[in-house]
Amino acid sequence: MPRYYFDVQEGERFAPDEDGVEFDDLDTAEYEAACTAAEIGRDRLPTGEARDVTVEVRNEHRQRVLTIRVSMEVRRVNPPPEPPLRRRVNSLRGGVNLGGL
């Protein structure tokens, strides 16, 4: 069974895989690498750390056979929009006849 090595890059951190893991084929290794990258990215989000995760997979000859990269970008709207109901009430207070409301 072929052995694959998963080298992980998280922002500035690099962790080479010296041990490797045996998988039936490259498709299975690719699936596991993608799950690993997504999991690392998800775990780092709450701490505000690196949001770019790269997993390079090497084969039993230590040759790179695929690269998985997961990147997350968060964009906040500033200032945050007002809730729709509040906006509607505020505009109604601005001179619109509420008809007895």
N, C-alpha and C positions, 0 to 999 in steps of 0.2 A: 504494500500500500504506500503511495507516495506521501512524502512529508512536505509540509508547507510552513513557511515562516512568516509571521505577521509583524512587520515593523510599524510602530505607531508614532505619528507626529501630531502633537497637540499644541498649537501655537508655537512657542519656542522650545517646548519639551520634545525630546526624541527618545524612544524606547525601542532598541533593537531586540528582536526575538532570537535568542540563542538556542532555544530548545526545539521549537517547531511543534506541529501537530500533524498527525496522520489523517488524511481524508481519502475517500474513495476516488475522487477526481477533482479537477479544477473547478467545475461547476459548484460542487459542495463547498470547496474552500472559498470561492467567491461569495457565496451566500453567507457564510460565517463571517467573512471579513466585512461585508456590508452591515450585518447585524451588529458586529463589534463597533464599527465606526458610528453608527446611529446611536447605540447605547452610550458610548463615551460622550458624544455630543449632547445627548439628553441629560446625562448626569451632571455635566458642567454648566448647563444653562442657569440653574438657580444660584450658583456661586458667582456668576458674572465673569467666569474665566474664559479661556479660548473657546471660540465658537467654530473654528475650523479644525477638522480632524481628518487626517490622511492615514490610510492603512495601505502599506505596500506589501504585496504578497510575493514571496520568493519560493521557488521550487526546491527540490532536494539537491539541486546543483548550486543553490543559492543565487539563482538568476531571477531577476524580477519578471513576474509573469502577469501581474495586473496591479492596478492602483485604484483604490476607492477613496473618494474625497467627499466629506459631508461638510457643508457650510451653512451657517444660519446667520441671518441678518435681522436685527430687530430695529424697527423705526417707530418712534413714538410721535404722535401729533401733538404739537405744543402751540398754544394751550389746548388742553383736551376739550373736545366739543361738549356743549351742554346736553343733558338728556333731552330728547325730543319733547316730552311733556312740559318741562320747565320753559323751554323756548316758546312753546305755544302759549302758555299762560302769560309769560312776560309780554309777548306781542299783543295779547288781548287786553292787558292792562294799559297799553299805550294809546287808548282812545277808541277802541272798537266797542260798539254797543253790544253788551253781552245778552241783551234781551231778557233781563230778569234773573240771570244766573248769579 
